[in-house]
Amino acid sequence: MARVAIEDDQLIINMQGARKFLALKSTLSIPLDNVQAVTSCLKWKDAPGIFQPRAGTNIPNTYFGGTFWQDGNKVFYDLRKQEDSVVITLNDEDFEHVIIGVEDPNETIELIEKAIMKKD
């Protein structure tokens, strides 16, 4: 699972353990101004297919990690099947979406939304 934190005006996402290697990234740092929305509604069926272009890991029906291209958009995944997840939609970033497994989606969403509201 990823760990999410707010530092200054940045959303910091840290991949844990072997996922740093599998996702080909250990940390994402995103300005809060570029976070458009955060939800917990990913359905596993929406995850990338085995033949989808990627720079990362796709263990079918088990784990997705790294950069995937879906419908012409660049999407970052760090998600294991049956893990609770959040979908972070971005503006003006390399990724259109960041989809990560987290321990508590509601807590993660609240953390990010509060940080965004505090900035405004």
N, C-alpha and C positions, 0 to 999 in steps of 0.2 A: 504494500500500500504506500501511497505517497503521503508525505507530511506537508501541510500547508501552513504558511505563516505570513504575517504582514510585517514588513520592515520598511520604515520610512513611508514612502509612497509606492512601494513595490509589493506585488504578490509574489511570494517565493514558494516554489513547489520543489520539494526534495524527494527524489526517488530513493528507495531504501534497498539495502542488500544487493543481491544479484540483479535486481531490476535496473540498477544503474548501468550495468553491462548490457542487459537485454534490450533496454530502451535507447541505448547509445547516448544517453544524457543522464547526468546526475542531478542537475538543477535547472529549473526554468525561472527566470526573473522577468516579471511583466509589470509595466507601470499600471497602477490602478485606473488611470485615465483611459486605458485601452481595454478595460474589462466592460463588455456590453451587457452580459447577463450570466447568471449562474443558476443551473437547475440540476435536478437529480432524476431525469427522466430517460436516460439511455436504455434502450432495449437491446439485449444481446444480439438479436437478429439484425440490428443496424450496424454491427461491428464489421470491419473489413473482411472481404473474402480472401481465400488463400492465394489467389493469383493477382491480388490488387498490388499496384506498385507501392514499394515501401523502402525505407531505410530503417530497419529495425527487425523485430522478431514477431512472427506469427506462428504460434503453436495452435493448430486448429482446435477449436472448441475448448481452449484452455487459457491462453494468454495472448494479449496484443501489447507490444511495447515499441515505441519509436514513432517515426514520421510515416504517415500513410497519406496517399492521395485518393480522395473520395469525391466524386462528382465535381472534379476540377479544383477542389479545395485541399489545402494542406492541413492535416489533422494530427495532433500528437496524442498518442495513447500510452497509458500505463495502467492496464486493466486486466484483471483475471476474472474468468467466468464466475458468476454468482457473488462477486464482490459488490458491495455498495459503491455507487459511483456518483461523481458530479461531472457535469458538462459545462465548461467555461467557454463562452462565446466572446471572441475578441475582435477589436477594430485595429487597423493599422499595425498589425503584427505579422510575423512569418506564418503563424498558424491561424486558421479560421476558428478552430475549436481545440481545446485541451480537454481530454476525457481521461479521468484518473479514478482509481479505486481509493476510497478513503474509509476510515473507521466509522465515522458518523457524518453522513451527507448533510443532515440538517444543521449540525454544528458548523460544518465547513461553509455552507451557504450563508449562515448567519454571520460568521466571521468576516467573509468577503463583503457582504452587503453592508455591514456596519462600517467597515473601513472605507468603502466607497461613499457612503452617506456622510461620514466624518469629514472627508475631503471637500465635499460641496458645502 
